[in-house]
Amino acid sequence: MAEHADTVADKALLRLEDVTVRFRDGQPPALDAVDLSVAAQEIVCVLGPSGSGKSTLLRVVAGLQAADAGRVFLEGRDQSGVPTHRRGVGLMFQDHQLFPQRDVGGNVAFGLRMHGAPRAVQDRTVTELLDLVGLPGAQRRAVAALSGGEQQRVALARALAPRPRLLMLDEPLGQLDRGLRERLVVELRRVFGELGTTVLAVTHDQGEAFALADRVVIMQEGRIAQSGTPLEVWQRPATEFVARFLGFDNVVTATVRGESADTPWGKLPVPEGTPDGACRLLVRPAGVRLTSATQGLPCTVTARTFRGTHVTLLLQPEDGPQLEAACALRDAPEDGARVGVAFLAEEVVVLER
Ligand SMILES: Nc1ncnc2c1ncn2[C@@H]1O[C@H](COP(=O)(O)OP(=O)(O)OP(=O)(O)O)[C@@H](O)[C@H]1O
């Protein structure tokens, strides 16, 4: 097993080993002994509350921030003392700061010119990248005359032009409206796939992270709380912190005995193999099923929120904390309705302490 882990780590394009960054003595570190590997061509999105260390993580990898302890490796080489411009990483930050006095082509070619690429190579690359980001033939347009989404695409083309071995994005779509962000996320995945780009991105927006990433990493106070595919993390949040961060609030104290658990909501079924004993349990809203008022746990509907594809209900049982349930639009009961609730074992998750 250890041998396998070593092999995987050696193949990593980026590896952080025990990286710690401390801004002030006596304060908790911004990064606390972080270990993280990113494989070649993998898209990893880092999520977490404000102040959890996401930007610091990017800055350490870029060489914009020194680590107080630990090491950063790119393609197996220790980057200690290697300046940002020699790391071969591309950066695209939220305020993408295009050069207003240069046209689109001049912006995209910027990094190539800095690297002394011949004019013909610059022109060919600019043409290819503008095609790829959906702005064919935009070379001579003024950046000030572009929409926010178009500027974002130019910034992306500019970051990709020098073919960085690792592209880092900090809130890349932060200022755009939701519809545009959703479209651009799909395009970003396609562009990265076509170019084989390895990506480490930071975002506040869960939807964006889950749509873009092969793997999401959730940060909590300078540490990695969970790392996994979007599906793994969404279906099986590891801890109460991750569950609540993702917006899951049906969390209670429980005692597991065999195939069920005693909870403030009564006996709940638990997945096979759940160890006996005291724990915290999450019931994903999809696992809270409405039945008739005479069956299951009696509850009153206290709120209904329309979510586009479904309705979220807040249910108040006679005893115990409120419950959130998700149900189809056409099945949603009225506010104040009396309903019964049954629980699905496959949506019950035992949280780590
Ligand atoms: N230059 C600095 N000097 C002192 N403290 C800093 C500095 N940069 C960051 N910090 C602190 O380090 C911690 C992590 O900050 P960081 O910017 O990495 O968080 P973040 O997760 O990116 O937050 P946000 O989502 O708000 O951008 C915070 O407590 C922050 O106040």
The ligand as an SDF file (V2000), in Angstrom:
LIG
                    3D

 31 33  0  0  0  0  0  0  0  0999 V2000
   -0.1960   38.7260    3.9630 N   0  0  0  0  0  0  0  0  0  0  0  0
   -0.8190   38.2960    5.0630 C   0  0  0  0  0  0  0  0  0  0  0  0
   -0.4680   38.7490    6.2730 N   0  0  0  0  0  0  0  0  0  0  0  0
   -1.0790   38.2960    7.3980 C   0  0  0  0  0  0  0  0  0  0  0  0
   -2.0560   37.3800    7.4080 N   0  0  0  0  0  0  0  0  0  0  0  0
   -2.4540   36.8960    6.2230 C   0  0  0  0  0  0  0  0  0  0  0  0
   -1.8710   37.3160    4.9730 C   0  0  0  0  0  0  0  0  0  0  0  0
   -2.4670   36.6450    3.9680 N   0  0  0  0  0  0  0  0  0  0  0  0
   -3.3960   35.8620    4.5470 C   0  0  0  0  0  0  0  0  0  0  0  0
   -3.3910   35.9890    5.8830 N   0  0  0  0  0  0  0  0  0  0  0  0
   -4.2420   35.2310    6.8330 C   0  0  0  0  0  0  0  0  0  0  0  0
   -4.0920   33.8600    6.5540 O   0  0  0  0  0  0  0  0  0  0  0  0
   -5.3380   33.1710    6.6360 C   0  0  0  0  0  0  0  0  0  0  0  0
   -5.6590   32.4930    5.3050 C   0  0  0  0  0  0  0  0  0  0  0  0
   -5.8540   33.4920    4.2980 O   0  0  0  0  0  0  0  0  0  0  0  0
   -6.1750   33.1390    2.7920 P   0  0  0  0  0  0  0  0  0  0  0  0
   -6.2160   34.4310    2.0430 O   0  0  0  0  0  0  0  0  0  0  0  0
   -5.2410   32.0980    2.3130 O   0  0  0  0  0  0  0  0  0  0  0  0
   -7.6340   32.5340    2.9080 O   0  0  0  0  0  0  0  0  0  0  0  0
   -8.7030   32.2300    1.7680 P   0  0  0  0  0  0  0  0  0  0  0  0
   -9.2670   30.8920    2.0880 O   0  0  0  0  0  0  0  0  0  0  0  0
   -8.0910   32.4160    0.4350 O   0  0  0  0  0  0  0  0  0  0  0  0
   -9.7800   33.3590    2.0520 O   0  0  0  0  0  0  0  0  0  0  0  0
  -10.7660   34.1190    1.0250 P   0  0  0  0  0  0  0  0  0  0  0  0
  -11.7360   33.0940    0.5690 O   0  0  0  0  0  0  0  0  0  0  0  0
  -11.3970   35.1600    1.8990 O   0  0  0  0  0  0  0  0  0  0  0  0
   -9.9170   34.6860   -0.0650 O   0  0  0  0  0  0  0  0  0  0  0  0
   -6.3520   34.2280    7.0510 C   0  0  0  0  0  0  0  0  0  0  0  0
   -6.5070   34.1600    8.4390 O   0  0  0  0  0  0  0  0  0  0  0  0
   -5.6990   35.5350    6.6390 C   0  0  0  0  0  0  0  0  0  0  0  0
   -6.1310   36.5850    7.4770 O   0  0  0  0  0  0  0  0  0  0  0  0
  1  2  1  0
  2  3  1  0
  2  7  2  0
  3  4  2  0
  4  5  1  0
  5  6  2  0
  6  7  1  0
  6 10  1  0
  7  8  1  0
  8  9  2  0
  9 10  1  0
 10 11  1  0
 11 12  1  0
 11 30  1  0
 12 13  1  0
 13 14  1  0
 13 28  1  0
 14 15  1  0
 15 16  1  0
 16 17  2  0
 16 18  1  0
 16 19  1  0
 19 20  1  0
 20 21  2  0
 20 22  1  0
 20 23  1  0
 23 24  1  0
 24 25  2  0
 24 26  1  0
 24 27  1  0
 28 29  1  0
 28 30  1  0
 30 31  1  0
M  END
$$$$
